[in-house]
Amino acid sequence: MGKVTGFLEHQRLHEAAEDKSSRVKHYHEFVARLSDQQTAIQAARCMDCGTPFCMSGCPVNNIIPDWNDLTYKNNWQEALETLHSTNNFPEFTGRVCPAPCEEACTLRINSDAVGIKSIEHAIIDKGWEMGWVKPQIATLKTGKKVAVVGSGPAGLACAQQLARAGHHVVVLEKNDRLGGLLRYGIPDFKMEKIFIDRRVEQMQQEGVEFRVNQAVGTAVPVSALLKDFDAVVLAGGAERPRDLPLPGRELKGVHYAMDFLPQQNKVVAGDRVSGQIMATGKHVVVIGGGDTGSDCVGTANRHGAKSVAQFELMGKPNDPKGNPVWPYWPTRLRTSSSHEEGAQRDWSVATKAFIGSEGQVKAIQAVRLEWKNGKMSELPGTEFEMPADLVLLAMGFLGPTGEGLLEQLGVAQDERGNVKADTEGYHSSVDRVFAAGDMRRGQSLVVWAIREGRQCAHAVDAFLMGASDLPR
C-alpha cells in the first residue's frame, strides 16, 4: 500500500477534457491522460483492501491494488507488466470500458471511487511513449495452426495469447480493416484507431497472420478452415440488431445505428462513402438509451444536427448519488460525454409509429409509459409527436448472424441464438471448433470480450497440447 492515509488526504481527480463547444467540431479524442504526478496521487487513494472488490468487479480480474501501489512508488514499468498480466489491451479498456471496477471499489461506499480507469489509461499510454510495449515472440513453435474468425477484442486477445504459446495463428476478418466493433462501432472521438493499428503491428511481429475481406461462410468456405487448421475459434461478435417493426418502418431516414456509425468511421479513416447517412441540419431521434445510442448522439452533434433526442423504453434510472452502488450498477443513471454535448433525453417512452411524407420520415408518434411491478402500460392521453428527419435504432443486438458460417458449421446454439459453449472448455458442439466473446455470450463489454478471448486461448492451447501454461 503506497500511502496509508492517501484516501483521506486526496480527492478524486477526473481527466481533463476539451470543452464541448470545440470538440464537437472534430473526431479526435478529447480526453487527456493524467500527468505522472497526478496519476501517482490518484493511485495513493487506493486503500489496498483486505478483499479488493475492484478485482472481482473487473471481468479480467485486473490486479488493481498492485499496479496502484507500483504507480504511486514510480515503478511504472513494473506497473505496466502487472497490468498486462491480465489484460492484453489496456489502451482499449482505459478508454471505452464503463469501469465496473470503480463501482465495486470499497471507497465508493461513502466517497468517490479510486480513479482506476484513469490510472490504467495513464500506465498504458506511458508504456507506449517509453517504448516498453514490445512483441513477446514465442521461443518454441508447436507446429499447430489455429484460425480465429473475427478481429474484435475477443479474437485479438485469443490470437495474441495463442501466438505467444507458439501456435501459428491466422485471423480472418470480413471487413476491409481489422478491429471489429472497435474499428467500425466505436467512434474515433472515443478511441482513435491508431491504438488498434499498433497492436496489430505488435501481433504481426509475434507471428499472427491477418487476412481481411475474408467472410467465412461465403467468400471462405467453412470446409477449408476445418481442413487447413487444427482448431477454429469463432469470435465474430453479435451483430444482429433489434428491429422496431412499426407502421412506417419502411420510410427513408429510419436506420439501424450500425448502418450510421461505421460510415462515419470509414470517412474519418479516409474512405469515400457513397450515400452516407448524414444528420446535418436534421431533427434526429435516437431510440435506445445505451452506449450505442450515446455514440449516435455524439456523431449526430458532430454532423451538425438541428436537434437530437434520445428515447429509452425503461424508466429513468436513479441518481447515482442516491442509491447503493453494488450490485446496482446497471440500474444507475449515467451521463456520457456525448450527452453533455447536447441531447434531449427522455425515459419511459414507447414509439408507436413513424410518420412520413413522400416516402421520407418526418416525425415519430410516441406515448409515455408507466412501470409497475416490472410491467409497463401506456398512460392514456400522453400520446405525442416529435419531428424526426432521421431515426436511429440503437436498441441492442440479438446475437450473431447465422447466415453462412454458423449454418455451414452446424454448431448448436442457445435459446438466444448464440453459439453454445461453456466457460471451461469454450468448445462448441463441433469438434475442434471453439467460441468466445459476444458470439458466445451475447452483446457485452469490450473487457468481457478480452476475458473470453484469453480464457478461450487457454482452452484451445490445452486441447492442442494436452495442457496449457497460458493464464485464464
URUR-V393950 format. One record per residue. N is the residue number from 1. RES is the residue in three letters. D_LAST is the distance of its C-alpha to the last C-alpha in Angstrom with 1 decimal. Layout:
# URUR-V393950
n = [N & N]
res = [RES & RES]
d_last = [D_LAST & D_LAST]
This chain:
# URUR-V393950
n = [1 & 2 & 3 & 4 & 5 & 6 & 7 & 8 & 9 & 10 & 11 & 12 & 13 & 14 & 15 & 16 & 17 & 18 & 19 & 20 & 21 & 22 & 23 & 24 & 25 & 26 & 27 & 28 & 29 & 30 & 31 & 32 & 33 & 34 & 35 & 36 & 37 & 38 & 39 & 40 & 41 & 42 & 43 & 44 & 45 & 46 & 47 & 48 & 49 & 50 & 51 & 52 & 53 & 54 & 55 & 56 & 57 & 58 & 59 & 60 & 61 & 62 & 63 & 64 & 65 & 66 & 67 & 68 & 69 & 70 & 71 & 72 & 73 & 74 & 75 & 76 & 77 & 78 & 79 & 80 & 81 & 82 & 83 & 84 & 85 & 86 & 87 & 88 & 89 & 90 & 91 & 92 & 93 & 94 & 95 & 96 & 97 & 98 & 99 & 100 & 101 & 102 & 103 & 104 & 105 & 106 & 107 & 108 & 109 & 110 & 111 & 112 & 113 & 114 & 115 & 116 & 117 & 118 & 119 & 120 & 121 & 122 & 123 & 124 & 125 & 126 & 127 & 128 & 129 & 130 & 131 & 132 & 133 & 134 & 135 & 136 & 137 & 138 & 139 & 140 & 141 & 142 & 143 & 144 & 145 & 146 & 147 & 148 & 149 & 150 & 151 & 152 & 153 & 154 & 155 & 156 & 157 & 158 & 159 & 160 & 161 & 162 & 163 & 164 & 165 & 166 & 167 & 168 & 169 & 170 & 171 & 172 & 173 & 174 & 175 & 176 & 177 & 178 & 179 & 180 & 181 & 182 & 183 & 184 & 185 & 186 & 187 & 188 & 189 & 190 & 191 & 192 & 193 & 194 & 195 & 196 & 197 & 198 & 199 & 200 & 201 & 202 & 203 & 204 & 205 & 206 & 207 & 208 & 209 & 210 & 211 & 212 & 213 & 214 & 215 & 216 & 217 & 218 & 219 & 220 & 221 & 222 & 223 & 224 & 225 & 226 & 227 & 228 & 229 & 230 & 231 & 232 & 233 & 234 & 235 & 236 & 237 & 238 & 239 & 240 & 241 & 242 & 243 & 244 & 245 & 246 & 247 & 248 & 249 & 250 & 251 & 252 & 253 & 254 & 255 & 256 & 257 & 258 & 259 & 260 & 261 & 262 & 263 & 264 & 265 & 266 & 267 & 268 & 269 & 270 & 271 & 272 & 273 & 274 & 275 & 276 & 277 & 278 & 279 & 280 & 281 & 282 & 283 & 284 & 285 & 286 & 287 & 288 & 289 & 290 & 291 & 292 & 293 & 294 & 295 & 296 & 297 & 298 & 299 & 300 & 301 & 302 & 303 & 304 & 305 & 306 & 307 & 308 & 309 & 310 & 311 & 312 & 313 & 314 & 315 & 316 & 317 & 318 & 319 & 320 & 321 & 322 & 323 & 324 & 325 & 326 & 327 & 328 & 329 & 330 & 331 & 332 & 333 & 334 & 335 & 336 & 337 & 338 & 339 & 340 & 341 & 342 & 343 & 344 & 345 & 346 & 347 & 348 & 349 & 350 & 351 & 352 & 353 & 354 & 355 & 356 & 357 & 358 & 359 & 360 & 361 & 362 & 363 & 364 & 365 & 366 & 367 & 368 & 369 & 370 & 371 & 372 & 373 & 374 & 375 & 376 & 377 & 378 & 379 & 380 & 381 & 382 & 383 & 384 & 385 & 386 & 387 & 388 & 389 & 390 & 391 & 392 & 393 & 394 & 395 & 396 & 397 & 398 & 399 & 400 & 401 & 402 & 403 & 404 & 405 & 406 & 407 & 408 & 409 & 410 & 411 & 412 & 413 & 414 & 415 & 416 & 417 & 418 & 419 & 420 & 421 & 422 & 423 & 424 & 425 & 426 & 427 & 428 & 429 & 430 & 431 & 432 & 433 & 434 & 435 & 436 & 437 & 438 & 439 & 440 & 441 & 442 & 443 & 444 & 445 & 446 & 447 & 448 & 449 & 450 & 451 & 452 & 453 & 454 & 455 & 456 & 457 & 458 & 459 & 460 & 461 & 462 & 463 & 464 & 465 & 466 & 467 & 468 & 469 & 470 & 471 & 472]
res = [MET & GLY & LYS & VAL & THR & GLY & PHE & LEU & GLU & HIS & GLN & ARG & LEU & HIS & GLU & ALA & ALA & GLU & ASP & LYS & SER & SER & ARG & VAL & LYS & HIS & TYR & HIS & GLU & PHE & VAL & ALA & ARG & LEU & SER & ASP & GLN & GLN & THR & ALA & ILE & GLN & ALA & ALA & ARG & CYS & MET & ASP & CYS & GLY & THR & PRO & PHE & CYS & MET & SER & GLY & CYS & PRO & VAL & ASN & ASN & ILE & ILE & PRO & ASP & TRP & ASN & ASP & LEU & THR & TYR & LYS & ASN & ASN & TRP & GLN & GLU & ALA & LEU & GLU & THR & LEU & HIS & SER & THR & ASN & ASN & PHE & PRO & GLU & PHE & THR & GLY & ARG & VAL & CYS & PRO & ALA & PRO & CYS & GLU & GLU & ALA & CYS & THR & LEU & ARG & ILE & ASN & SER & ASP & ALA & VAL & GLY & ILE & LYS & SER & ILE & GLU & HIS & ALA & ILE & ILE & ASP & LYS & GLY & TRP & GLU & MET & GLY & TRP & VAL & LYS & PRO & GLN & ILE & ALA & THR & LEU & LYS & THR & GLY & LYS & LYS & VAL & ALA & VAL & VAL & GLY & SER & GLY & PRO & ALA & GLY & LEU & ALA & CYS & ALA & GLN & GLN & LEU & ALA & ARG & ALA & GLY & HIS & HIS & VAL & VAL & VAL & LEU & GLU & LYS & ASN & ASP & ARG & LEU & GLY & GLY & LEU & LEU & ARG & TYR & GLY & ILE & PRO & ASP & PHE & LYS & MET & GLU & LYS & ILE & PHE & ILE & ASP & ARG & ARG & VAL & GLU & GLN & MET & GLN & GLN & GLU & GLY & VAL & GLU & PHE & ARG & VAL & ASN & GLN & ALA & VAL & GLY & THR & ALA & VAL & PRO & VAL & SER & ALA & LEU & LEU & LYS & ASP & PHE & ASP & ALA & VAL & VAL & LEU & ALA & GLY & GLY & ALA & GLU & ARG & PRO & ARG & ASP & LEU & PRO & LEU & PRO & GLY & ARG & GLU & LEU & LYS & GLY & VAL & HIS & TYR & ALA & MET & ASP & PHE & LEU & PRO & GLN & GLN & ASN & LYS & VAL & VAL & ALA & GLY & ASP & ARG & VAL & SER & GLY & GLN & ILE & MET & ALA & THR & GLY & LYS & HIS & VAL & VAL & VAL & ILE & GLY & GLY & GLY & ASP & THR & GLY & SER & ASP & CYS & VAL & GLY & THR & ALA & ASN & ARG & HIS & GLY & ALA & LYS & SER & VAL & ALA & GLN & PHE & GLU & LEU & MET & GLY & LYS & PRO & ASN & ASP & PRO & LYS & GLY & ASN & PRO & VAL & TRP & PRO & TYR & TRP & PRO & THR & ARG & LEU & ARG & THR & SER & SER & SER & HIS & GLU & GLU & GLY & ALA & GLN & ARG & ASP & TRP & SER & VAL & ALA & THR & LYS & ALA & PHE & ILE & GLY & SER & GLU & GLY & GLN & VAL & LYS & ALA & ILE & GLN & ALA & VAL & ARG & LEU & GLU & TRP & LYS & ASN & GLY & LYS & MET & SER & GLU & LEU & PRO & GLY & THR & GLU & PHE & GLU & MET & PRO & ALA & ASP & LEU & VAL & LEU & LEU & ALA & MET & GLY & PHE & LEU & GLY & PRO & THR & GLY & GLU & GLY & LEU & LEU & GLU & GLN & LEU & GLY & VAL & ALA & GLN & ASP & GLU & ARG & GLY & ASN & VAL & LYS & ALA & ASP & THR & GLU & GLY & TYR & HIS & SER & SER & VAL & ASP & ARG & VAL & PHE & ALA & ALA & GLY & ASP & MET & ARG & ARG & GLY & GLN & SER & LEU & VAL & VAL & TRP & ALA & ILE & ARG & GLU & GLY & ARG & GLN & CYS & ALA & HIS & ALA & VAL & ASP & ALA & PHE & LEU & MET & GLY & ALA & SER & ASP & LEU & PRO & ARG]
d_last = [26.2 & 28.3 & 31.2 & 32.0 & 34.3 & 32.6 & 31.9 & 35.6 & 37.0 & 35.2 & 34.9 & 32.1 & 32.9 & 31.9 & 31.5 & 34.8 & 35.5 & 38.3 & 41.0 & 40.7 & 44.1 & 43.2 & 39.5 & 40.5 & 42.5 & 39.6 & 36.0 & 34.5 & 32.0 & 34.1 & 31.8 & 32.0 & 29.4 & 30.6 & 32.4 & 31.0 & 33.3 & 32.5 & 28.7 & 29.3 & 31.5 & 29.1 & 26.3 & 29.0 & 29.0 & 25.6 & 26.6 & 23.6 & 23.6 & 23.1 & 20.6 & 19.2 & 19.0 & 18.1 & 14.5 & 14.3 & 16.4 & 13.9 & 11.5 & 9.0 & 10.1 & 12.0 & 13.7 & 17.0 & 19.5 & 18.7 & 19.3 & 22.2 & 23.8 & 23.3 & 24.9 & 27.7 & 28.4 & 28.5 & 25.7 & 24.4 & 22.8 & 20.7 & 19.9 & 18.7 & 16.5 & 14.9 & 14.6 & 13.1 & 10.4 & 8.5 & 10.8 & 12.1 & 15.3 & 16.6 & 20.1 & 19.4 & 18.1 & 20.7 & 23.3 & 22.5 & 20.1 & 22.2 & 20.5 & 19.8 & 18.7 & 22.4 & 23.6 & 21.6 & 23.1 & 25.4 & 28.1 & 28.2 & 29.9 & 33.2 & 32.8 & 31.0 & 27.3 & 25.9 & 25.7 & 22.0 & 21.9 & 25.0 & 23.6 & 20.4 & 22.9 & 25.1 & 22.5 & 21.2 & 24.8 & 26.2 & 23.6 & 24.8 & 28.4 & 28.2 & 26.7 & 23.6 & 21.2 & 21.5 & 20.2 & 17.8 & 19.4 & 18.2 & 20.9 & 20.7 & 20.8 & 19.8 & 22.4 & 20.1 & 20.5 & 18.2 & 19.6 & 17.8 & 20.3 & 20.3 & 19.7 & 18.7 & 15.7 & 13.3 & 15.1 & 15.3 & 11.6 & 10.9 & 14.0 & 13.4 & 10.2 & 12.1 & 15.2 & 13.9 & 13.1 & 16.8 & 17.1 & 19.9 & 18.6 & 21.1 & 20.6 & 23.4 & 24.6 & 27.6 & 28.9 & 30.8 & 28.3 & 24.5 & 22.3 & 22.8 & 23.6 & 22.8 & 25.8 & 28.1 & 27.2 & 26.8 & 30.1 & 30.6 & 32.0 & 28.6 & 26.6 & 28.5 & 27.3 & 27.6 & 24.1 & 22.8 & 25.3 & 24.4 & 20.6 & 21.9 & 24.1 & 21.4 & 19.4 & 22.7 & 23.2 & 19.9 & 21.2 & 20.1 & 23.1 & 23.9 & 26.6 & 28.1 & 30.6 & 28.8 & 29.0 & 27.4 & 29.6 & 32.7 & 33.1 & 30.6 & 31.0 & 28.0 & 29.6 & 29.3 & 25.5 & 25.4 & 28.0 & 26.7 & 22.9 & 20.9 & 18.3 & 18.6 & 16.1 & 17.9 & 16.9 & 20.5 & 20.4 & 22.8 & 26.2 & 28.8 & 30.6 & 32.4 & 36.1 & 39.1 & 41.9 & 44.9 & 48.4 & 48.5 & 45.0 & 46.5 & 48.1 & 47.4 & 45.3 & 42.8 & 39.4 & 35.7 & 33.9 & 31.9 & 35.2 & 36.2 & 33.2 & 32.3 & 35.9 & 36.1 & 33.0 & 34.6 & 37.9 & 36.2 & 34.7 & 38.3 & 38.7 & 41.8 & 41.1 & 44.1 & 44.9 & 42.2 & 41.9 & 43.4 & 43.9 & 46.6 & 49.6 & 48.2 & 47.6 & 43.9 & 42.3 & 38.6 & 37.7 & 34.3 & 33.2 & 29.5 & 27.9 & 29.3 & 32.7 & 32.5 & 31.8 & 34.9 & 36.9 & 36.0 & 36.8 & 40.0 & 41.2 & 40.7 & 42.7 & 45.5 & 45.6 & 48.7 & 46.7 & 43.1 & 42.4 & 39.2 & 39.4 & 36.9 & 37.6 & 36.1 & 37.9 & 37.6 & 34.7 & 35.6 & 36.3 & 33.2 & 35.5 & 36.8 & 34.1 & 31.2 & 28.0 & 25.1 & 24.2 & 27.1 & 25.5 & 25.8 & 29.5 & 30.5 & 32.7 & 31.3 & 33.4 & 32.0 & 33.7 & 35.0 & 36.7 & 38.3 & 39.8 & 41.8 & 41.4 & 43.1 & 40.4 & 41.4 & 39.8 & 40.9 & 42.4 & 42.6 & 43.8 & 46.6 & 47.8 & 47.9 & 51.5 & 52.7 & 55.8 & 56.6 & 53.1 & 51.3 & 49.5 & 51.5 & 50.2 & 48.0 & 49.4 & 47.3 & 47.7 & 46.4 & 44.5 & 44.5 & 41.5 & 42.2 & 40.0 & 37.4 & 40.0 & 41.7 & 45.3 & 47.4 & 49.8 & 53.3 & 55.1 & 52.0 & 51.9 & 51.9 & 51.6 & 49.9 & 50.6 & 47.8 & 48.2 & 44.5 & 42.1 & 38.4 & 36.3 & 32.9 & 32.1 & 28.5 & 27.1 & 27.3 & 24.7 & 24.4 & 27.6 & 28.2 & 31.1 & 30.7 & 27.1 & 26.1 & 29.7 & 29.9 & 26.6 & 27.6 & 24.2 & 24.4 & 24.0 & 23.8 & 26.7 & 25.8 & 25.6 & 21.9 & 20.3 & 19.6 & 16.1 & 13.9 & 10.4 & 9.6 & 11.0 & 11.8 & 15.0 & 18.2 & 21.6 & 22.4 & 21.6 & 19.2 & 18.6 & 15.3 & 15.1 & 13.0 & 14.2 & 17.7 & 18.9 & 16.8 & 16.8 & 20.0 & 21.1 & 18.8 & 17.9 & 16.7 & 13.9 & 12.7 & 13.0 & 10.9 & 8.0 & 8.8 & 9.3 & 6.1 & 4.6 & 8.1 & 8.2 & 6.0 & 8.5 & 11.3 & 11.1 & 11.2 & 14.0 & 15.9 & 15.7 & 15.5 & 12.5 & 9.6 & 9.1 & 6.5 & 3.8 & 0.0]
